[in-house]
């Protein structure tokens, strides 16, 4: 009987140790990736996203474009890359949206650190219309400024510059329409 108690006690110790390891792993994961973690910097994203209006990006001809030039317009900014399969479909949707809403909305598609010629080739190969403004961010400033961690990521700003929505991941046509209406109200 004493031997059986010793074995059960040993199992309890193992269960406690394994449970502690699982708990430590869960806490560590939270601290590394959660937007609520004080260590990721993403908690600020839940309040407001404000990339510097003085940040400069390059258009497809290599000319600098400043976010400050978009002030006073309802704005959609999509962060994309040619290596992300969902970017192609989103760029098509954004072009269609621009045709539908015209000058009432400004749409920027900011590419993440890819070569200008690669971006141009990508748009040509997939016959992506250029109704929206395509920009290149050689230093990935925009993506970092919005606390990016998913791809693609799209932010919606009202005409007064207030962040309305930050969509992480793929946008559906319905979401795009809903979020756009929200910034035009």
C-alpha positions as CSV (number, residue, x, y, z in Angstrom):
1,X,0.0,0.0,0.0
2,X,2.8,2.4,0.8
3,X,4.4,1.7,-2.6
4,X,1.2,2.5,-4.4
5,X,1.0,5.9,-2.6
6,X,4.5,6.6,-3.7
7,X,3.7,5.9,-7.3
8,X,0.6,8.1,-7.3
9,X,2.6,10.9,-5.7
10,X,5.2,10.6,-8.4
11,X,2.5,10.9,-11.1
12,X,1.1,14.0,-9.4
13,X,4.5,15.6,-9.5
14,X,4.8,14.8,-13.2
15,X,1.4,16.3,-13.9
16,X,2.2,19.4,-11.9
17,X,5.5,19.9,-13.8
18,X,3.9,19.3,-17.2
19,X,1.0,21.7,-16.4
20,X,3.5,24.3,-15.3
21,X,5.4,24.0,-18.6
22,X,2.2,24.3,-20.6
23,X,1.2,27.4,-18.6
24,X,4.6,29.0,-19.1
25,X,4.4,28.3,-22.8
26,X,0.9,29.9,-23.0
27,X,2.0,33.0,-21.1
28,X,5.2,33.3,-23.2
29,X,3.2,33.0,-26.4
30,X,0.8,35.7,-25.2
31,X,3.7,38.0,-24.4
32,X,5.3,37.5,-27.8
33,X,2.3,37.8,-30.1
34,X,-0.8,39.3,-28.5
35,X,-1.9,42.8,-29.3
36,X,-2.6,43.2,-25.6
37,X,0.9,42.3,-24.6
38,X,3.0,45.2,-23.2
39,X,6.0,43.9,-25.1
40,X,4.8,43.7,-28.7
41,X,3.9,47.4,-29.2
42,X,0.7,46.2,-30.8
43,X,-1.5,47.5,-28.0
44,X,-1.2,51.0,-29.4
45,X,-2.8,49.7,-32.6
46,X,-5.9,49.1,-30.7
47,X,-6.1,52.9,-30.0
48,X,-4.9,54.7,-33.1
49,X,-2.7,54.2,-36.0
50,X,-0.8,57.2,-37.1
51,X,2.0,56.8,-39.6
52,X,3.8,60.0,-39.9
53,X,2.2,62.3,-42.5
54,X,5.7,63.3,-43.5
55,X,6.6,59.7,-44.4
56,X,7.6,59.5,-48.0
57,X,6.9,56.7,-50.4
58,X,7.8,56.3,-54.1
59,X,5.3,56.1,-56.9
60,X,5.8,53.8,-59.9
61,X,7.9,56.4,-61.6
62,X,10.2,56.9,-58.6
63,X,8.7,60.2,-57.5
64,X,8.2,60.8,-53.7
65,X,4.7,60.9,-52.4
66,X,3.8,62.1,-48.9
67,X,0.8,61.0,-46.9
68,X,0.3,64.6,-46.0
69,X,-0.8,65.2,-49.6
70,X,-3.8,62.9,-48.8
71,X,-5.1,65.1,-45.9
72,X,-8.7,66.0,-46.2
73,X,-9.7,62.9,-48.2
74,X,-11.3,59.7,-47.2
75,X,-8.4,57.2,-47.5
76,X,-7.9,53.5,-47.9
77,X,-4.3,52.2,-47.6
78,X,-3.5,48.6,-48.4
79,X,-0.1,47.1,-47.5
80,X,0.7,44.4,-50.0
81,X,3.5,42.3,-51.6
82,X,3.9,40.2,-54.7
83,X,4.7,37.2,-52.7
84,X,1.4,37.3,-50.9
85,X,-1.2,35.3,-53.0
86,X,-4.2,37.3,-51.6
87,X,-2.8,40.6,-52.7
88,X,-3.7,40.2,-56.3
89,X,-7.4,39.7,-55.6
90,X,-7.4,42.6,-53.1
91,X,-5.8,44.9,-55.7
92,X,-8.4,44.0,-58.2
93,X,-11.2,44.7,-55.6
94,X,-9.6,48.1,-54.7
95,X,-9.4,49.1,-58.3
96,X,-13.1,48.2,-58.8
97,X,-14.0,50.2,-55.7
98,X,-12.1,53.3,-57.0
99,X,-14.0,53.1,-60.3
100,X,-17.3,52.9,-58.3
101,X,-16.5,55.8,-55.9
102,X,-14.3,57.9,-58.1
103,X,-12.8,61.1,-56.5
104,X,-14.8,60.7,-53.3
105,X,-12.1,58.3,-52.1
106,X,-8.4,58.0,-52.3
107,X,-6.9,54.5,-52.4
108,X,-3.2,53.8,-51.9
109,X,-1.6,50.4,-52.4
110,X,1.8,50.5,-50.6
111,X,4.1,47.7,-51.6
112,X,6.4,46.3,-48.9
113,X,10.1,46.8,-49.8
114,X,10.0,45.3,-53.3
115,X,11.9,46.6,-56.3
116,X,9.9,49.1,-58.5
117,X,10.5,47.1,-61.7
118,X,9.3,43.9,-59.9
119,X,6.1,45.8,-58.8
120,X,5.5,47.1,-62.4
121,X,6.0,43.6,-63.8
122,X,3.6,42.0,-61.3
123,X,0.9,44.5,-62.1
124,X,1.4,43.9,-65.9
125,X,1.5,40.2,-65.7
126,X,-1.7,40.0,-63.7
127,X,-3.3,42.8,-65.8
128,X,-4.1,44.8,-62.6
129,X,-5.6,48.2,-63.5
130,X,-3.9,51.3,-62.1
131,X,-7.0,53.2,-61.0
132,X,-5.6,53.4,-57.5
133,X,-2.2,54.9,-56.5
134,X,0.5,52.3,-56.3
135,X,3.4,53.2,-54.0
136,X,6.6,51.5,-52.9
137,X,7.9,51.7,-49.3
138,X,11.6,50.8,-49.6
139,X,12.0,50.7,-45.8
140,X,8.7,49.2,-44.8
141,X,7.9,52.2,-42.6
142,X,4.1,52.1,-43.2
143,X,3.7,48.4,-42.3
144,X,5.7,49.0,-39.1
145,X,3.9,52.2,-38.2
146,X,0.5,50.3,-38.3
147,X,1.9,47.5,-36.1
148,X,1.6,45.1,-39.0
149,X,1.8,41.4,-38.4
150,X,-0.6,39.9,-40.9
151,X,-0.7,40.2,-44.7
152,X,-2.3,41.9,-46.4
153,X,-3.3,44.7,-44.0
154,X,-5.7,47.5,-44.9
155,X,-6.5,50.7,-43.0
156,X,-9.5,53.0,-43.6
157,X,-9.3,56.7,-42.6
158,X,-12.1,59.3,-42.6
159,X,-11.5,62.6,-44.3
160,X,-10.5,64.2,-41.0
161,X,-7.7,61.6,-40.7
162,X,-9.4,59.5,-38.0
163,X,-8.8,55.7,-38.2
164,X,-12.1,54.0,-38.9
165,X,-11.0,50.4,-39.4
166,X,-7.8,48.3,-39.5
167,X,-8.4,45.0,-41.3
168,X,-5.7,42.4,-40.8
169,X,-5.7,39.7,-43.4
170,X,-7.8,39.2,-46.5
171,X,-10.7,41.6,-47.3
172,X,-13.9,40.3,-48.8
173,X,-15.8,42.4,-51.3
174,X,-18.5,42.9,-48.7
175,X,-16.1,44.1,-46.0
176,X,-14.5,46.5,-48.4
177,X,-17.9,48.0,-49.3
178,X,-19.0,48.2,-45.6
179,X,-15.7,49.8,-44.4
180,X,-15.7,52.2,-47.3
181,X,-19.3,53.4,-46.6
182,X,-18.3,54.0,-43.0
183,X,-15.5,56.4,-43.9
184,X,-17.7,58.3,-46.4
185,X,-20.5,59.0,-43.9
